[in-house]
């Protein structure tokens, strides 16, 4: 991610500085101090449990169980299996008034964790490397905070636990297959936050009039067909591995040829799969690629150019069959609603101080969150800093970069990031909800 960072994270201690389990902080900043210790301890315990037991997209049963139990314990009416998968909706009803939807993702990634933390993943090859465990713990804490202060607001809080965000299919499944808005009502605002390698204890918003916060994306699966056989008889075979290698190299030129430099597009082949053993030429090779751009026309051009390359390389190699080229998911550009974002940002500045609320430039990261804004529903989305002070200072001094999302070493500073994440969601929700007899819209805790 590219961002305009104007401050570092003070003296926050990283969760793994002493290789110990994070505890709720004593004597912390104004952002964490007001949280009741039992609430914060409960949120930390949930985070540790989820981090140690990650589940891949489409398999989030245990994760959904944990979130559903927390929401029910805070007075939410919980509906499970929304959208046919592990999606869930919790409804915290507090009388007539606006409805605000808080979204959190449930799924983890096929990454082998290399943090060395005592609460590291216990599931081989699976890791919460994108911070979704942190998001879940934050939304659970925010709901507990809102449930304990019902006299300060009126309306309804919808909490959506979304599976399959990493495959960019979960939001559409909830909205279309699960008929989310038909069953639970169209919200007045949709809110979400995402962990990012920014200083822990900070938040970041898209600046007014700036570029989109995140790119749109197209996910593609391509299959190249060859003719398998013994590796010792290459003259009798048609090697799809060689075909795939040539295709990958050619795909790397697509961005330069199909877009202008100012369009900031990305095309990455993230996976190449072919064969089982070195002495066998396989009969096919598979490529997984992602295309990112900040406009729909650029996405269309890049996808069309990528398909041309795949088909041309197959034809040039004399492939016995036409290649497969399947778009498996597509997500729109993420451009938060300007008016709602301004209101939420004011709440966050009141909560943390303006110096800890940053501006974020356009990122080639992508999300399926924009689907919740279909039909004109206002949506606000911001970044939650997770980088501990030690790693951040090292990176600023030219040392090792902070491990980003999706990296095996991604390790949020839980003690600094989680309290801010809880209060940021609660403060943003209160900006949407009607004030109750004991509160007002400006309340931040």
Residue pairs with C-beta under 8 A, 6 or more apart in sequence:
1 196
1 197
1 360
1 363
1 364
1 365
1 383
1 404
2 361
2 362
2 363
3 196
3 198
3 204
3 358
3 359
3 360
3 361
3 363
3 383
4 358
4 359
4 360
4 361
5 198
5 199
5 358
6 355
6 358
6 359
7 199
7 202
7 355
7 356
7 358
8 199
8 389
8 392
8 393
8 396
9 199
9 200
9 201
9 202
9 385
9 387
9 388
9 389
9 392
9 413
9 416
10 29
10 199
10 201
10 389
11 389
12 199
12 200
12 201
12 388
12 389
12 413
12 415
12 416
13 388
13 389
13 390
13 413
13 415
13 416
14 200
14 388
14 389
14 390
14 391
14 411
14 413
15 22
15 117
15 388
15 411
15 412
15 413
15 414
15 415
16 115
16 116
16 117
16 388
16 411
17 388
17 390
19 116
19 117
19 118
20 118
21 48
21 118
21 119
22 44
22 48
22 413
22 414
22 415
23 44
23 415
24 32
24 35
24 37
24 40
24 41
24 44
24 415
24 419
25 32
25 415
25 416
25 419
27 33
28 415
28 416
28 419
29 201
29 352
30 352
30 353
31 201
31 351
31 352
31 356
31 419
31 420
31 423
32 40
32 416
32 419
32 420
32 423
34 423
34 445
35 141
35 145
35 419
35 422
35 423
35 445
36 148
39 141
39 144
39 145
39 148
39 422
40 141
40 418
40 419
40 422
42 140
42 141
42 144
43 137
43 138
43 140
43 141
43 144
43 418
43 422
44 137
44 414
44 415
44 418
46 66
46 70
46 136
46 137
46 140
47 133
47 134
47 136
47 137
47 414
47 418
48 119
49 66
50 63
50 66
50 128
50 133
50 136
50 137
51 119
51 120
51 121
51 128
51 133
52 119
52 120
52 121
52 122
53 62
53 63
53 121
53 122
53 123
54 63
54 108
54 109
54 121
54 123
54 126
54 127
54 128
54 133
55 61
55 62
55 63
55 106
55 107
55 108
55 123
55 126
56 107
56 108
56 109
56 110
56 126
57 107
57 163
57 164
57 165
57 166
57 167
57 169
57 170
58 85
58 86
58 107
58 163
58 164
58 167
59 86
59 107
60 85
60 86
60 106
60 107
60 163
60 164
61 86
63 86
63 106
63 107
63 136
63 161
64 80
64 86
64 87
64 88
64 106
64 161
64 163
66 136
67 88
67 90
67 104
67 106
67 136
67 139
67 140
67 161
68 78
68 80
68 88
68 90
68 161
70 140
70 143
70 144
71 78
71 88
71 90
71 92
71 140
71 143
71 159
72 78
72 90
74 92
74 140
74 143
74 144
74 147
75 92
75 147
76 90
76 91
76 92
76 143
76 147
76 157
76 159
77 90
77 91
77 93
78 88
78 89
78 90
78 91
79 88
79 89
79 90
79 91
79 183
79 184
80 86
80 88
81 87
81 88
82 88
82 89
82 174
82 178
82 180
82 183
83 163
83 170
83 173
83 174
83 175
83 176
83 177
83 178
83 180
84 173
84 177
84 178
85 163
85 164
85 170
85 173
86 106
86 161
86 163
87 160
87 161
87 162
87 163
87 170
87 173
87 174
87 178
88 160
88 161
89 158
89 159
89 160
89 161
89 180
89 183
89 184
90 143
90 158
90 159
90 161
91 156
91 157
91 158
91 159
91 184
92 143
92 146
92 147
92 156
92 157
92 158
92 159
93 156
94 150
94 153
94 154
94 155
94 156
94 157
94 433
94 436
95 154
95 155
96 154
96 155
96 434
97 153
97 154
97 155
97 156
97 433
97 434
98 155
98 156
98 188
98 189
98 432
98 433
98 434
99 155
99 156
99 157
99 158
99 185
99 186
99 187
99 188
100 155
100 156
100 157
100 158
100 187
100 188
100 189
100 190
100 191
100 429
100 432
100 433
101 158
101 159
101 160
101 187
101 189
101 190
101 191
101 372
102 139
102 142
102 143
102 157
102 158
102 159
102 160
102 191
102 192
102 425
102 429
103 160
103 162
103 190
103 191
103 192
103 369
103 372
104 132
104 135
104 136
104 138
104 139
104 159
104 160
104 161
104 162
104 192
105 130
105 132
105 135
105 136
105 162
105 163
105 165
105 166
105 170
106 132
106 136
106 161
106 162
106 163
106 165
107 132
107 163
107 164
107 165
107 166
107 167
107 170
108 121
108 126
108 127
108 128
108 129
108 130
108 132
108 133
108 166
109 126
109 127
109 128
109 129
109 130
109 166
109 406
110 125
110 126
111 125
111 126
111 127
111 129
111 406
111 407
111 408
112 124
112 125
112 127
112 408
113 120
113 121
113 127
113 129
113 408
114 408
114 409
115 408
115 409
115 410
115 411
117 411
121 127
121 128
127 408
127 410
128 134
129 405
129 406
129 407
129 408
129 410
130 166
130 195
130 405
130 406
130 410
131 194
131 195
131 384
131 386
131 405
131 410
131 412
132 165
134 195
134 384
134 386
134 412
134 414
134 417
134 418
134 421
135 192
135 193
135 194
135 195
135 421
136 161
137 418
137 421
137 422
138 193
138 384
138 418
138 421
138 422
138 424
138 425
139 159
139 425
141 418
141 421
141 422
142 421
142 422
142 423
142 425
142 426
142 429
143 157
143 159
145 422
145 423
145 426
145 445
146 153
146 157
146 426
146 429
146 430
149 439
149 443
150 436
151 436
151 437
151 438
151 439
152 430
152 435
152 436
152 438
152 439
152 440
152 443
153 429
153 430
153 433
153 434
153 435
153 436
153 439
153 443
154 433
154 434
154 435
154 436
155 432
155 433
155 434
156 185
157 429
157 433
158 184
158 185
158 187
160 174
160 180
162 170
162 171
162 174
163 170
163 173
164 170
164 173
165 171
165 367
165 368
167 219
167 328
167 329
168 217
168 219
168 329
168 330
168 331
168 366
168 368
169 329
169 368
170 368
171 368
171 369
171 371
171 372
172 368
172 371
174 180
175 181
175 371
175 372
175 374
181 187
181 375
186 375
186 377
187 377
188 378
188 432
189 340
189 377
189 378
189 379
189 380
189 432
190 369
190 372
190 373
190 377
190 378
190 379
190 380
191 344
191 379
191 380
191 381
191 425
191 428
191 429
191 432
192 369
192 379
192 380
192 381
193 203
193 381
193 382
193 383
193 384
193 421
193 424
193 425
194 367
194 381
194 382
194 383
194 384
195 383
195 384
195 386
195 405
195 412
195 417
196 204
196 360
196 383
196 384
196 385
196 386
196 405
197 385
197 386
197 387
197 402
197 403
197 404
197 405
198 204
198 358
198 383
198 384
198 385
198 386
198 387
199 385
199 387
199 389
199 392
200 385
200 386
200 387
200 388
200 389
200 392
200 412
200 413
200 416
200 417
200 420
201 352
201 356
201 385
201 416
201 417
201 420
202 352
202 356
202 357
202 358
202 385
202 420
203 348
203 352
203 356
203 357
203 358
203 382
203 383
203 384
203 385
203 420
203 424
204 357
204 358
204 359
204 360
204 382
204 383
204 385
205 213
205 336
205 341
205 344
205 345
205 348
205 357
205 358
205 359
205 360
205 382
205 383
206 212
206 213
206 335
206 336
206 341
206 359
206 360
207 359
207 360
208 338
208 341
208 342
210 359
210 361
210 362
211 294
211 361
211 362
212 294
212 333
212 334
212 335
212 362
213 334
213 335
213 336
213 360
213 362
213 363
213 381
214 333
214 334
214 362
214 363
214 364
214 365
214 366
214 367
215 264
215 266
215 292
215 293
215 294
215 333
215 334
215 362
215 363
215 364
215 365
215 366
216 292
216 293
216 294
216 295
216 296
216 299
216 330
216 331
216 332
216 333
216 334
216 366
216 370
217 290
217 291
217 292
217 299
217 329
217 330
217 331
217 366
218 290
218 291
218 299
218 302
218 303
218 327
218 329
218 330
219 288
219 289
219 290
219 291
219 327
219 328
219 329
219 330
220 287
220 288
220 289
220 290
220 291
220 303
220 306
220 325
220 326
220 327
220 328
221 286
221 287
221 288
221 324
221 325
221 326
221 328
222 247
222 286
222 287
222 288
222 289
222 310
222 323
222 324
222 325
222 326
223 284
223 285
223 286
223 287
223 323
223 324
224 240
224 243
224 244
224 247
224 284
224 285
224 286
224 287
224 310
224 313
224 314
224 319
224 323
225 240
225 283
225 284
225 314
225 319
225 320
225 321
225 322
225 323
226 237
226 238
226 239
226 240
226 241
226 243
226 281
226 282
226 283
226 284
226 285
226 317
226 319
226 320
227 236
227 237
227 238
227 281
227 283
227 320
228 237
228 280
228 281
228 282
228 283
229 236
229 237
229 280
229 281
230 236
230 237
230 279
230 280
230 281
231 278
231 279
231 280
231 281
232 279
234 281
237 281
238 317
238 318
238 319
238 320
239 281
240 274
240 281
240 282
240 283
240 284
240 285
240 319
241 274
241 275
241 281
241 282
241 285
242 317
243 285
243 313
243 314
243 317
243 319
244 272
244 274
244 285
244 287
246 313
246 317
247 287
247 309
247 310
247 313
247 314
248 269
248 272
248 287
250 309
250 312
250 313
251 267
251 269
251 289
251 306
251 309
251 310
252 267
252 269
254 267
254 302
254 305
254 306
254 309
255 265
255 266
255 267
255 302
257 305
258 265
258 298
258 301
258 302
258 304
258 305
259 265
259 293
259 298
259 301
259 302
263 293
263 294
263 295
263 298
264 293
264 294
264 362
264 364
265 291
265 292
265 293
265 294
265 298
265 302
266 290
266 291
266 292
266 293
266 364
267 289
267 290
267 291
267 292
267 302
267 306
268 289
268 290
268 292
269 287
269 288
269 289
270 288
270 289
270 290
271 286
271 287
271 288
272 285
272 286
272 287
273 285
273 286
273 287
273 288
274 282
274 284
274 285
274 286
275 281
275 282
275 285
276 282
287 310
289 306
290 366
291 299
291 302
291 303
291 306
292 364
292 366
293 299
293 302
294 333
294 362
295 333
296 332
296 333
299 330
303 327
306 325
307 325
310 323
310 325
311 322
311 323
311 325
314 322
314 323
329 368
331 366
331 367
331 368
331 370
331 371
332 370
332 371
333 370
334 366
334 367
334 369
334 370
334 381
335 370
336 379
336 380
336 381
336 382
337 373
337 378
337 379
337 380
339 378
340 378
340 379
340 380
340 432
341 380
341 382
343 380
343 431
343 432
344 380
344 382
344 427
344 428
344 431
345 357
345 382
346 431
347 427
347 428
347 430
347 431
347 442
347 444
348 357
348 382
348 424
348 427
348 428
349 357
350 427
350 442
350 444
351 423
351 424
351 427
351 444
351 445
352 420
358 385
360 383
365 405
367 381
369 379
369 381
370 379
372 379
373 379
380 428
382 424
384 417
384 420
384 421
384 424
385 417
385 420
386 412
386 413
386 417
387 395
387 402
387 412
387 413
388 411
388 413
388 416
389 413
391 400
391 402
391 403
392 402
394 400
395 401
395 402
403 409
403 410
403 411
404 410
423 444
423 445
426 444
426 445
427 443
427 444
427 445
430 439
430 441
430 443
430 444
431 441
433 441
435 441
435 443
